Amino acid sequence: MTRQDAADWMLAQFEAKRFLYQEEAATHLLHLHDEEVAYYDANGNVCVDKQVLALFNKLTPDVVYERAAKFWRDRLPSDQPGRQQ
């Protein structure tokens, strides 16, 4: 799976539900594919590769990341500027 394939898969999952949990995406990518698109960090957390995230961000300009709950969702009128809320 290429990084673009991973970002496209994340986009499809997001579009199906209008939200996507980071752990769900990273776990799927890691267990079904390889460590090029997802990995475990030094603290043992499963993470999506930074290049995959950059590609996903380009595909989803109106999506924000809820940092506390660790998921992506559609931007709301009440959101602050920026990708993270």
PDB file of N, CA, C and O in Angstrom, chain B, residues numbered from 101:
ATOM      1  N   MET B 101       0.851  -1.179   0.000  1.00  0.00           N
ATOM      2  CA  MET B 101       0.000   0.000   0.000  1.00  0.00           C
ATOM      3  C   MET B 101       0.890   1.234   0.000  1.00  0.00           C
ATOM      4  O   MET B 101       1.808   1.341   0.814  1.00  0.00           O
ATOM      5  N   THR B 102       0.627   2.148  -0.895  1.00  0.00           N
ATOM      6  CA  THR B 102       1.390   3.391  -0.932  1.00  0.00           C
ATOM      7  C   THR B 102       0.814   4.367   0.086  1.00  0.00           C
ATOM      8  O   THR B 102      -0.269   4.152   0.630  1.00  0.00           O
ATOM      9  N   ARG B 103       1.545   5.426   0.329  1.00  0.00           N
ATOM     10  CA  ARG B 103       1.037   6.458   1.236  1.00  0.00           C
ATOM     11  C   ARG B 103      -0.227   7.099   0.660  1.00  0.00           C
ATOM     12  O   ARG B 103      -1.157   7.421   1.400  1.00  0.00           O
ATOM     13  N   GLN B 104      -0.258   7.283  -0.662  1.00  0.00           N
ATOM     14  CA  GLN B 104      -1.461   7.842  -1.293  1.00  0.00           C
ATOM     15  C   GLN B 104      -2.645   6.892  -1.136  1.00  0.00           C
ATOM     16  O   GLN B 104      -3.764   7.331  -0.873  1.00  0.00           O
ATOM     17  N   ASP B 105      -2.402   5.595  -1.296  1.00  0.00           N
ATOM     18  CA  ASP B 105      -3.470   4.605  -1.077  1.00  0.00           C
ATOM     19  C   ASP B 105      -4.013   4.705   0.345  1.00  0.00           C
ATOM     20  O   ASP B 105      -5.223   4.635   0.559  1.00  0.00           O
ATOM     21  N   ALA B 106      -3.123   4.867   1.307  1.00  0.00           N
ATOM     22  CA  ALA B 106      -3.535   4.974   2.708  1.00  0.00           C
ATOM     23  C   ALA B 106      -4.377   6.231   2.927  1.00  0.00           C
ATOM     24  O   ALA B 106      -5.408   6.176   3.598  1.00  0.00           O
ATOM     25  N   ALA B 107      -3.945   7.360   2.366  1.00  0.00           N
ATOM     26  CA  ALA B 107      -4.705   8.606   2.498  1.00  0.00           C
ATOM     27  C   ALA B 107      -6.066   8.478   1.820  1.00  0.00           C
ATOM     28  O   ALA B 107      -7.067   8.967   2.343  1.00  0.00           O
ATOM     29  N   ASP B 108      -6.108   7.827   0.662  1.00  0.00           N
ATOM     30  CA  ASP B 108      -7.378   7.614  -0.038  1.00  0.00           C
ATOM     31  C   ASP B 108      -8.305   6.717   0.777  1.00  0.00           C
ATOM     32  O   ASP B 108      -9.511   6.958   0.824  1.00  0.00           O
ATOM     33  N   TRP B 109      -7.754   5.683   1.421  1.00  0.00           N
ATOM     34  CA  TRP B 109      -8.564   4.810   2.274  1.00  0.00           C
ATOM     35  C   TRP B 109      -9.137   5.612   3.442  1.00  0.00           C
ATOM     36  O   TRP B 109     -10.313   5.474   3.779  1.00  0.00           O
ATOM     37  N   MET B 110      -8.300   6.450   4.057  1.00  0.00           N
ATOM     38  CA  MET B 110      -8.771   7.288   5.164  1.00  0.00           C
ATOM     39  C   MET B 110      -9.892   8.207   4.693  1.00  0.00           C
ATOM     40  O   MET B 110     -10.887   8.382   5.396  1.00  0.00           O
ATOM     41  N   LEU B 111      -9.738   8.793   3.509  1.00  0.00           N
ATOM     42  CA  LEU B 111     -10.773   9.667   2.961  1.00  0.00           C
ATOM     43  C   LEU B 111     -12.082   8.904   2.767  1.00  0.00           C
ATOM     44  O   LEU B 111     -13.148   9.408   3.120  1.00  0.00           O
ATOM     45  N   ALA B 112     -12.012   7.710   2.216  1.00  0.00           N
ATOM     46  CA  ALA B 112     -13.223   6.907   2.008  1.00  0.00           C
ATOM     47  C   ALA B 112     -13.909   6.595   3.335  1.00  0.00           C
ATOM     48  O   ALA B 112     -15.135   6.658   3.428  1.00  0.00           O
ATOM     49  N   GLN B 113     -13.129   6.261   4.358  1.00  0.00           N
ATOM     50  CA  GLN B 113     -13.697   5.987   5.678  1.00  0.00           C
ATOM     51  C   GLN B 113     -14.334   7.238   6.261  1.00  0.00           C
ATOM     52  O   GLN B 113     -15.418   7.174   6.839  1.00  0.00           O
ATOM     53  N   PHE B 114     -13.665   8.374   6.111  1.00  0.00           N
ATOM     54  CA  PHE B 114     -14.206   9.632   6.610  1.00  0.00           C
ATOM     55  C   PHE B 114     -15.512   9.977   5.896  1.00  0.00           C
ATOM     56  O   PHE B 114     -16.499  10.338   6.537  1.00  0.00           O
ATOM     57  N   GLU B 115     -15.514   9.866   4.576  1.00  0.00           N
ATOM     58  CA  GLU B 115     -16.702  10.234   3.806  1.00  0.00           C
ATOM     59  C   GLU B 115     -17.897   9.340   4.131  1.00  0.00           C
ATOM     60  O   GLU B 115     -19.041   9.788   4.053  1.00  0.00           O
ATOM     61  N   ALA B 116     -17.647   8.100   4.490  1.00  0.00           N
ATOM     62  CA  ALA B 116     -18.738   7.182   4.825  1.00  0.00           C
ATOM     63  C   ALA B 116     -19.438   7.567   6.122  1.00  0.00           C
ATOM     64  O   ALA B 116     -20.644   7.362   6.254  1.00  0.00           O
ATOM     65  N   LYS B 117     -18.697   8.123   7.084  1.00  0.00           N
ATOM     66  CA  LYS B 117     -19.253   8.411   8.414  1.00  0.00           C
ATOM     67  C   LYS B 117     -19.220   9.888   8.786  1.00  0.00           C
ATOM     68  O   LYS B 117     -19.892  10.308   9.727  1.00  0.00           O
ATOM     69  N   ARG B 118     -18.443  10.675   8.052  1.00  0.00           N
ATOM     70  CA  ARG B 118     -18.209  12.102   8.334  1.00  0.00           C
ATOM     71  C   ARG B 118     -17.379  12.306   9.597  1.00  0.00           C
ATOM     72  O   ARG B 118     -17.348  13.406  10.150  1.00  0.00           O
ATOM     73  N   PHE B 119     -16.708  11.253  10.053  1.00  0.00           N
ATOM     74  CA  PHE B 119     -15.708  11.350  11.120  1.00  0.00           C
ATOM     75  C   PHE B 119     -14.788  10.153  10.978  1.00  0.00           C
ATOM     76  O   PHE B 119     -15.137   9.160  10.340  1.00  0.00           O
ATOM     77  N   LEU B 120     -13.597  10.256  11.585  1.00  0.00           N
ATOM     78  CA  LEU B 120     -12.647   9.146  11.545  1.00  0.00           C
ATOM     79  C   LEU B 120     -11.749   9.240  12.766  1.00  0.00           C
ATOM     80  O   LEU B 120     -11.073  10.247  12.977  1.00  0.00           O
ATOM     81  N   TYR B 121     -11.748   8.189  13.565  1.00  0.00           N
ATOM     82  CA  TYR B 121     -10.875   8.141  14.734  1.00  0.00           C
ATOM     83  C   TYR B 121      -9.456   7.785  14.315  1.00  0.00           C
ATOM     84  O   TYR B 121      -9.247   6.875  13.514  1.00  0.00           O
ATOM     85  N   GLN B 122      -8.489   8.504  14.860  1.00  0.00           N
ATOM     86  CA  GLN B 122      -7.084   8.304  14.520  1.00  0.00           C
ATOM     87  C   GLN B 122      -6.635   6.886  14.846  1.00  0.00           C
ATOM     88  O   GLN B 122      -5.947   6.259  14.041  1.00  0.00           O
ATOM     89  N   GLU B 123      -7.009   6.377  16.001  1.00  0.00           N
ATOM     90  CA  GLU B 123      -6.578   5.036  16.399  1.00  0.00           C
ATOM     91  C   GLU B 123      -7.159   3.967  15.473  1.00  0.00           C
ATOM     92  O   GLU B 123      -6.477   3.003  15.126  1.00  0.00           O
ATOM     93  N   GLU B 124      -8.410   4.139  15.078  1.00  0.00           N
ATOM     94  CA  GLU B 124      -9.038   3.192  14.150  1.00  0.00           C
ATOM     95  C   GLU B 124      -8.283   3.163  12.819  1.00  0.00           C
ATOM     96  O   GLU B 124      -7.987   2.092  12.289  1.00  0.00           O
ATOM     97  N   ALA B 125      -7.979   4.339  12.289  1.00  0.00           N
ATOM     98  CA  ALA B 125      -7.267   4.418  11.014  1.00  0.00           C
ATOM     99  C   ALA B 125      -5.868   3.828  11.131  1.00  0.00           C
ATOM    100  O   ALA B 125      -5.463   3.014  10.302  1.00  0.00           O
ATOM    101  N   ALA B 126      -5.136   4.235  12.151  1.00  0.00           N
ATOM    102  CA  ALA B 126      -3.759   3.770  12.310  1.00  0.00           C
ATOM    103  C   ALA B 126      -3.703   2.264  12.539  1.00  0.00           C
ATOM    104  O   ALA B 126      -2.846   1.582  11.976  1.00  0.00           O
ATOM    105  N   THR B 127      -4.606   1.744  13.357  1.00  0.00           N
ATOM    106  CA  THR B 127      -4.622   0.304  13.628  1.00  0.00           C
ATOM    107  C   THR B 127      -4.911  -0.486  12.358  1.00  0.00           C
ATOM    108  O   THR B 127      -4.250  -1.487  12.081  1.00  0.00           O
ATOM    109  N   HIS B 128      -5.887  -0.040  11.593  1.00  0.00           N
ATOM    110  CA  HIS B 128      -6.212  -0.716  10.333  1.00  0.00           C
ATOM    111  C   HIS B 128      -5.013  -0.699   9.392  1.00  0.00           C
ATOM    112  O   HIS B 128      -4.639  -1.731   8.836  1.00  0.00           O
ATOM    113  N   LEU B 129      -4.421   0.461   9.218  1.00  0.00           N
ATOM    114  CA  LEU B 129      -3.290   0.584   8.294  1.00  0.00           C
ATOM    115  C   LEU B 129      -2.101  -0.248   8.756  1.00  0.00           C
ATOM    116  O   LEU B 129      -1.426  -0.872   7.938  1.00  0.00           O
ATOM    117  N   LEU B 130      -1.844  -0.262  10.038  1.00  0.00           N
ATOM    118  CA  LEU B 130      -0.693  -1.006  10.560  1.00  0.00           C
ATOM    119  C   LEU B 130      -0.895  -2.515  10.447  1.00  0.00           C
ATOM    120  O   LEU B 130      -0.008  -3.225   9.972  1.00  0.00           O
ATOM    121  N   HIS B 131      -2.032  -2.997  10.871  1.00  0.00           N
ATOM    122  CA  HIS B 131      -2.249  -4.443  10.925  1.00  0.00           C
ATOM    123  C   HIS B 131      -2.530  -5.072   9.568  1.00  0.00           C
ATOM    124  O   HIS B 131      -2.208  -6.240   9.352  1.00  0.00           O
ATOM    125  N   LEU B 132      -3.119  -4.325   8.661  1.00  0.00           N
ATOM    126  CA  LEU B 132      -3.444  -4.907   7.368  1.00  0.00           C
ATOM    127  C   LEU B 132      -2.413  -4.601   6.290  1.00  0.00           C
ATOM    128  O   LEU B 132      -2.450  -5.192   5.211  1.00  0.00           O
ATOM    129  N   HIS B 133      -1.499  -3.689   6.572  1.00  0.00           N
ATOM    130  CA  HIS B 133      -0.579  -3.281   5.523  1.00  0.00           C
ATOM    131  C   HIS B 133       0.866  -3.312   6.012  1.00  0.00           C
ATOM    132  O   HIS B 133       1.448  -4.392   6.111  1.00  0.00           O
ATOM    133  N   ASP B 134       1.445  -2.191   6.311  1.00  0.00           N
ATOM    134  CA  ASP B 134       2.843  -2.221   6.739  1.00  0.00           C
ATOM    135  C   ASP B 134       3.191  -0.980   7.541  1.00  0.00           C
ATOM    136  O   ASP B 134       2.379  -0.067   7.686  1.00  0.00           O
ATOM    137  N   GLU B 135       4.407  -0.962   8.057  1.00  0.00           N
ATOM    138  CA  GLU B 135       4.840   0.140   8.914  1.00  0.00           C
ATOM    139  C   GLU B 135       5.270   1.374   8.135  1.00  0.00           C
ATOM    140  O   GLU B 135       5.734   2.344   8.733  1.00  0.00           O
ATOM    141  N   GLU B 136       5.127   1.358   6.822  1.00  0.00           N
ATOM    142  CA  GLU B 136       5.407   2.563   6.047  1.00  0.00           C
ATOM    143  C   GLU B 136       4.276   3.578   6.196  1.00  0.00           C
ATOM    144  O   GLU B 136       4.510   4.782   6.095  1.00  0.00           O
ATOM    145  N   VAL B 137       3.063   3.108   6.434  1.00  0.00           N
ATOM    146  CA  VAL B 137       1.906   4.001   6.507  1.00  0.00           C
ATOM    147  C   VAL B 137       1.379   4.200   7.927  1.00  0.00           C
ATOM    148  O   VAL B 137       0.573   5.098   8.166  1.00  0.00           O
ATOM    149  N   ALA B 138       1.825   3.376   8.864  1.00  0.00           N
ATOM    150  CA  ALA B 138       1.447   3.514  10.276  1.00  0.00           C
ATOM    151  C   ALA B 138       2.497   2.810  11.120  1.00  0.00           C
ATOM    152  O   ALA B 138       3.186   1.907  10.645  1.00  0.00           O
ATOM    153  N   TYR B 139       2.617   3.230  12.382  1.00  0.00           N
ATOM    154  CA  TYR B 139       3.692   2.705  13.230  1.00  0.00           C
ATOM    155  C   TYR B 139       3.331   2.899  14.699  1.00  0.00           C
ATOM    156  O   TYR B 139       2.372   3.598  15.026  1.00  0.00           O
ATOM    157  N   TYR B 140       4.102   2.279  15.570  1.00  0.00           N
ATOM    158  CA  TYR B 140       4.005   2.519  17.012  1.00  0.00           C
ATOM    159  C   TYR B 140       5.060   3.547  17.392  1.00  0.00           C
ATOM    160  O   TYR B 140       6.220   3.423  17.001  1.00  0.00           O
ATOM    161  N   ASP B 141       4.662   4.568  18.157  1.00  0.00           N
ATOM    162  CA  ASP B 141       5.634   5.559  18.610  1.00  0.00           C
ATOM    163  C   ASP B 141       6.359   5.054  19.862  1.00  0.00           C
ATOM    164  O   ASP B 141       6.118   3.936  20.318  1.00  0.00           O
ATOM    165  N   ALA B 142       7.236   5.877  20.404  1.00  0.00           N
ATOM    166  CA  ALA B 142       8.053   5.486  21.557  1.00  0.00           C
ATOM    167  C   ALA B 142       7.212   5.171  22.795  1.00  0.00           C
ATOM    168  O   ALA B 142       7.652   4.427  23.671  1.00  0.00           O
ATOM    169  N   ASN B 143       6.010   5.732  22.869  1.00  0.00           N
ATOM    170  CA  ASN B 143       5.118   5.490  24.007  1.00  0.00           C
ATOM    171  C   ASN B 143       4.170   4.317  23.778  1.00  0.00           C
ATOM    172  O   ASN B 143       3.329   4.021  24.627  1.00  0.00           O
ATOM    173  N   GLY B 144       4.305   3.654  22.641  1.00  0.00           N
ATOM    174  CA  GLY B 144       3.449   2.514  22.345  1.00  0.00           C
ATOM    175  C   GLY B 144       2.122   2.862  21.706  1.00  0.00           C
ATOM    176  O   GLY B 144       1.252   2.002  21.566  1.00  0.00           O
ATOM    177  N   ASN B 145       1.957   4.128  21.313  1.00  0.00           N
ATOM    178  CA  ASN B 145       0.722   4.546  20.649  1.00  0.00           C
ATOM    179  C   ASN B 145       0.815   4.243  19.160  1.00  0.00           C
ATOM    180  O   ASN B 145       1.872   4.411  18.552  1.00  0.00           O
ATOM    181  N   VAL B 146      -0.279   3.803  18.581  1.00  0.00           N
ATOM    182  CA  VAL B 146      -0.310   3.553  17.143  1.00  0.00           C
ATOM    183  C   VAL B 146      -0.582   4.886  16.441  1.00  0.00           C
ATOM    184  O   VAL B 146      -1.473   5.636  16.841  1.00  0.00           O
ATOM    185  N   CYS B 147       0.193   5.173  15.392  1.00  0.00           N
ATOM    186  CA  CYS B 147       0.150   6.471  14.723  1.00  0.00           C
ATOM    187  C   CYS B 147       0.098   6.304  13.213  1.00  0.00           C
ATOM    188  O   CYS B 147       0.627   5.338  12.664  1.00  0.00           O
ATOM    189  N   VAL B 148      -0.543   7.254  12.551  1.00  0.00           N
ATOM    190  CA  VAL B 148      -0.533   7.311  11.096  1.00  0.00           C
ATOM    191  C   VAL B 148       0.737   8.050  10.678  1.00  0.00           C
ATOM    192  O   VAL B 148       1.099   9.059  11.284  1.00  0.00           O
ATOM    193  N   ASP B 149       1.408   7.550   9.650  1.00  0.00           N
ATOM    194  CA  ASP B 149       2.621   8.170   9.129  1.00  0.00           C
ATOM    195  C   ASP B 149       2.380   9.645   8.796  1.00  0.00           C
ATOM    196  O   ASP B 149       1.321   9.992   8.273  1.00  0.00           O
ATOM    197  N   LYS B 150       3.337  10.503   9.089  1.00  0.00           N
ATOM    198  CA  LYS B 150       3.196  11.946   8.874  1.00  0.00           C
ATOM    199  C   LYS B 150       2.947  12.295   7.406  1.00  0.00           C
ATOM    200  O   LYS B 150       2.180  13.212   7.114  1.00  0.00           O
ATOM    201  N   GLN B 151       3.579  11.583   6.488  1.00  0.00           N
ATOM    202  CA  GLN B 151       3.351  11.851   5.062  1.00  0.00           C
ATOM    203  C   GLN B 151       1.937  11.448   4.643  1.00  0.00           C
ATOM    204  O   GLN B 151       1.327  12.107   3.801  1.00  0.00           O
ATOM    205  N   VAL B 152       1.418  10.375   5.226  1.00  0.00           N
ATOM    206  CA  VAL B 152       0.030   9.980   4.967  1.00  0.00           C
ATOM    207  C   VAL B 152      -0.906  11.063   5.496  1.00  0.00           C
ATOM    208  O   VAL B 152      -1.874  11.426   4.828  1.00  0.00           O
ATOM    209  N   LEU B 153      -0.625  11.580   6.688  1.00  0.00           N
ATOM    210  CA  LEU B 153      -1.455  12.651   7.253  1.00  0.00           C
ATOM    211  C   LEU B 153      -1.438  13.890   6.370  1.00  0.00           C
ATOM    212  O   LEU B 153      -2.474  14.524   6.170  1.00  0.00           O
ATOM    213  N   ALA B 154      -0.273  14.239   5.840  1.00  0.00           N
ATOM    214  CA  ALA B 154      -0.172  15.403   4.956  1.00  0.00           C
ATOM    215  C   ALA B 154      -1.029  15.204   3.706  1.00  0.00           C
ATOM    216  O   ALA B 154      -1.712  16.129   3.266  1.00  0.00           O
ATOM    217  N   LEU B 155      -0.994  14.011   3.141  1.00  0.00           N
ATOM    218  CA  LEU B 155      -1.821  13.718   1.967  1.00  0.00           C
ATOM    219  C   LEU B 155      -3.306  13.754   2.318  1.00  0.00           C
ATOM    220  O   LEU B 155      -4.112  14.288   1.556  1.00  0.00           O
ATOM    221  N   PHE B 156      -3.670  13.189   3.463  1.00  0.00           N
ATOM    222  CA  PHE B 156      -5.064  13.209   3.917  1.00  0.00           C
ATOM    223  C   PHE B 156      -5.526  14.652   4.135  1.00  0.00           C
ATOM    224  O   PHE B 156      -6.651  15.000   3.777  1.00  0.00           O
ATOM    225  N   ASN B 157      -4.679  15.478   4.711  1.00  0.00           N
ATOM    226  CA  ASN B 157      -5.033  16.882   4.932  1.00  0.00           C
ATOM    227  C   ASN B 157      -5.290  17.610   3.620  1.00  0.00           C
ATOM    228  O   ASN B 157      -6.188  18.449   3.545  1.00  0.00           O
ATOM    229  N   LYS B 158      -4.516  17.301   2.585  1.00  0.00           N
ATOM    230  CA  LYS B 158      -4.736  17.920   1.271  1.00  0.00           C
ATOM    231  C   LYS B 158      -6.076  17.495   0.680  1.00  0.00           C
ATOM    232  O   LYS B 158      -6.729  18.270  -0.018  1.00  0.00           O
ATOM    233  N   LEU B 159      -6.479  16.266   0.964  1.00  0.00           N
ATOM    234  CA  LEU B 159      -7.748  15.747   0.443  1.00  0.00           C
ATOM    235  C   LEU B 159      -8.957  16.266   1.214  1.00  0.00           C
ATOM    236  O   LEU B 159     -10.084  16.177   0.727  1.00  0.00           O
ATOM    237  N   THR B 160      -8.736  16.809   2.413  1.00  0.00           N
ATOM    238  CA  THR B 160      -9.841  17.193   3.305  1.00  0.00           C
ATOM    239  C   THR B 160      -9.649  18.602   3.858  1.00  0.00           C
ATOM    240  O   THR B 160      -9.443  18.759   5.062  1.00  0.00           O
ATOM    241  N   PRO B 161      -9.711  19.632   3.013  1.00  0.00           N
ATOM    242  CA  PRO B 161      -9.442  20.991   3.498  1.00  0.00           C
ATOM    243  C   PRO B 161     -10.457  21.517   4.509  1.00  0.00           C
ATOM    244  O   PRO B 161     -10.137  22.426   5.275  1.00  0.00           O
ATOM    245  N   ASP B 162     -11.666  20.971   4.531  1.00  0.00           N
ATOM    246  CA  ASP B 162     -12.702  21.451   5.450  1.00  0.00           C
ATOM    247  C   ASP B 162     -12.928  20.518   6.630  1.00  0.00           C
ATOM    248  O   ASP B 162     -14.000  20.514   7.236  1.00  0.00           O
ATOM    249  N   VAL B 163     -11.915  19.733   6.948  1.00  0.00           N
ATOM    250  CA  VAL B 163     -11.990  18.794   8.063  1.00  0.00           C
ATOM    251  C   VAL B 163     -11.071  19.283   9.175  1.00  0.00           C
ATOM    252  O   VAL B 163      -9.982  19.790   8.909  1.00  0.00           O
ATOM    253  N   VAL B 164     -11.510  19.132  10.414  1.00  0.00           N
ATOM    254  CA  VAL B 164     -10.684  19.504  11.564  1.00  0.00           C
ATOM    255  C   VAL B 164     -10.386  18.263  12.399  1.00  0.00           C
ATOM    256  O   VAL B 164     -11.090  17.256  12.319  1.00  0.00           O
ATOM    257  N   TYR B 165      -9.337  18.356  13.193  1.00  0.00           N
ATOM    258  CA  TYR B 165      -8.930  17.261  14.069  1.00  0.00           C
ATOM    259  C   TYR B 165      -9.229  17.654  15.505  1.00  0.00           C
ATOM    260  O   TYR B 165      -8.719  18.659  16.000  1.00  0.00           O
ATOM    261  N   GLU B 166     -10.053  16.864  16.168  1.00  0.00           N
ATOM    262  CA  GLU B 166     -10.358  17.065  17.590  1.00  0.00           C
ATOM    263  C   GLU B 166      -9.233  16.426  18.383  1.00  0.00           C
ATOM    264  O   GLU B 166      -9.184  15.206  18.544  1.00  0.00           O
ATOM    265  N   ARG B 167      -8.347  17.247  18.869  1.00  0.00           N
ATOM    266  CA  ARG B 167      -7.134  16.734  19.511  1.00  0.00           C
ATOM    267  C   ARG B 167      -7.426  15.910  20.771  1.00  0.00           C
ATOM    268  O   ARG B 167      -6.822  14.856  20.969  1.00  0.00           O
ATOM    269  N   ALA B 168      -8.327  16.371  21.607  1.00  0.00           N
ATOM    270  CA  ALA B 168      -8.604  15.666  22.866  1.00  0.00           C
ATOM    271  C   ALA B 168      -9.203  14.280  22.617  1.00  0.00           C
ATOM    272  O   ALA B 168      -8.833  13.314  23.284  1.00  0.00           O
ATOM    273  N   ALA B 169     -10.120  14.185  21.665  1.00  0.00           N
ATOM    274  CA  ALA B 169     -10.786  12.912  21.381  1.00  0.00           C
ATOM    275  C   ALA B 169     -10.101  12.130  20.259  1.00  0.00           C
ATOM    276  O   ALA B 169     -10.453  10.980  19.998  1.00  0.00           O
ATOM    277  N   LYS B 170      -9.136  12.746  19.604  1.00  0.00           N
ATOM    278  CA  LYS B 170      -8.326  12.113  18.555  1.00  0.00           C
ATOM    279  C   LYS B 170      -9.156  11.591  17.388  1.00  0.00           C
ATOM    280  O   LYS B 170      -9.100  10.412  17.040  1.00  0.00           O
ATOM    281  N   PHE B 171      -9.932  12.502  16.790  1.00  0.00           N
ATOM    282  CA  PHE B 171     -10.660  12.127  15.580  1.00  0.00           C
ATOM    283  C   PHE B 171     -10.834  13.333  14.665  1.00  0.00           C
ATOM    284  O   PHE B 171     -10.772  14.482  15.102  1.00  0.00           O
ATOM    285  N   TRP B 172     -11.054  13.038  13.375  1.00  0.00           N
ATOM    286  CA  TRP B 172     -11.315  14.066  12.377  1.00  0.00           C
ATOM    287  C   TRP B 172     -12.813  14.172  12.179  1.00  0.00           C
ATOM    288  O   TRP B 172     -13.532  13.175  12.247  1.00  0.00           O
ATOM    289  N   ARG B 173     -13.287  15.410  11.930  1.00  0.00           N
ATOM    290  CA  ARG B 173     -14.707  15.663  11.685  1.00  0.00           C
ATOM    291  C   ARG B 173     -14.842  16.878  10.782  1.00  0.00           C
ATOM    292  O   ARG B 173     -13.877  17.605  10.543  1.00  0.00           O
ATOM    293  N   ASP B 174     -16.062  17.088  10.281  1.00  0.00           N
ATOM    294  CA  ASP B 174     -16.321  18.267   9.459  1.00  0.00           C
ATOM    295  C   ASP B 174     -16.180  19.536  10.296  1.00  0.00           C
ATOM    296  O   ASP B 174     -16.480  19.546  11.490  1.00  0.00           O
ATOM    297  N   ARG B 175     -15.723  20.594   9.654  1.00  0.00           N
ATOM    298  CA  ARG B 175     -15.609  21.896  10.318  1.00  0.00           C
ATOM    299  C   ARG B 175     -17.005  22.440  10.621  1.00  0.00           C
ATOM    300  O   ARG B 175     -17.922  22.327   9.808  1.00  0.00           O
ATOM    301  N   LEU B 176     -17.145  23.030  11.804  1.00  0.00           N
ATOM    302  CA  LEU B 176     -18.386  23.667  12.229  1.00  0.00           C
ATOM    303  C   LEU B 176     -18.212  25.181  12.184  1.00  0.00           C
ATOM    304  O   LEU B 176     -17.086  25.668  12.285  1.00  0.00           O
ATOM    305  N   PRO B 177     -19.298  25.937  12.036  1.00  0.00           N
ATOM    306  CA  PRO B 177     -19.183  27.396  12.027  1.00  0.00           C
ATOM    307  C   PRO B 177     -18.536  27.949  13.299  1.00  0.00           C
ATOM    308  O   PRO B 177     -17.905  29.006  13.261  1.00  0.00           O
ATOM    309  N   SER B 178     -18.685  27.254  14.409  1.00  0.00           N
ATOM    310  CA  SER B 178     -18.146  27.723  15.691  1.00  0.00           C
ATOM    311  C   SER B 178     -16.669  27.376  15.900  1.00  0.00           C
ATOM    312  O   SER B 178     -16.086  27.787  16.903  1.00  0.00           O
ATOM    313  N   ASP B 179     -16.054  26.637  14.986  1.00  0.00           N
ATOM    314  CA  ASP B 179     -14.655  26.241  15.141  1.00  0.00           C
ATOM    315  C   ASP B 179     -13.708  27.425  14.996  1.00  0.00           C
ATOM    316  O   ASP B 179     -13.982  28.376  14.265  1.00  0.00           O
ATOM    317  N   GLN B 180     -12.598  27.344  15.703  1.00  0.00           N
ATOM    318  CA  GLN B 180     -11.528  28.324  15.574  1.00  0.00           C
ATOM    319  C   GLN B 180     -10.791  28.073  14.258  1.00  0.00           C
ATOM    320  O   GLN B 180     -10.885  26.975  13.709  1.00  0.00           O
ATOM    321  N   PRO B 181     -10.057  29.064  13.738  1.00  0.00           N
ATOM    322  CA  PRO B 181      -9.251  28.829  12.540  1.00  0.00           C
ATOM    323  C   PRO B 181      -8.216  27.733  12.804  1.00  0.00           C
ATOM    324  O   PRO B 181      -7.793  27.532  13.943  1.00  0.00           O
ATOM    325  N   GLY B 182      -7.824  27.049  11.776  1.00  0.00           N
ATOM    326  CA  GLY B 182      -6.814  26.004  11.907  1.00  0.00           C
ATOM    327  C   GLY B 182      -7.415  24.619  11.840  1.00  0.00           C
ATOM    328  O   GLY B 182      -8.633  24.446  11.877  1.00  0.00           O
ATOM    329  N   ARG B 183      -6.533  23.627  11.739  1.00  0.00           N
ATOM    330  CA  ARG B 183      -6.968  22.236  11.589  1.00  0.00           C
ATOM    331  C   ARG B 183      -7.306  21.574  12.920  1.00  0.00           C
ATOM    332  O   ARG B 183      -8.184  20.713  12.974  1.00  0.00           O
ATOM    333  N   GLN B 184      -6.623  21.961  13.990  1.00  0.00           N
ATOM    334  CA  GLN B 184      -6.848  21.297  15.280  1.00  0.00           C
ATOM    335  C   GLN B 184      -7.801  22.108  16.134  1.00  0.00           C
ATOM    336  O   GLN B 184      -7.755  23.338  16.159  1.00  0.00           O
ATOM    337  N   GLN B 185      -8.661  21.393  16.830  1.00  0.00           N
ATOM    338  CA  GLN B 185      -9.629  22.039  17.723  1.00  0.00           C
ATOM    339  C   GLN B 185      -9.461  21.502  19.121  1.00  0.00           C
ATOM    340  O   GLN B 185     -10.179  21.913  20.031  1.00  0.00           O
TER     341      GLN B 185
END
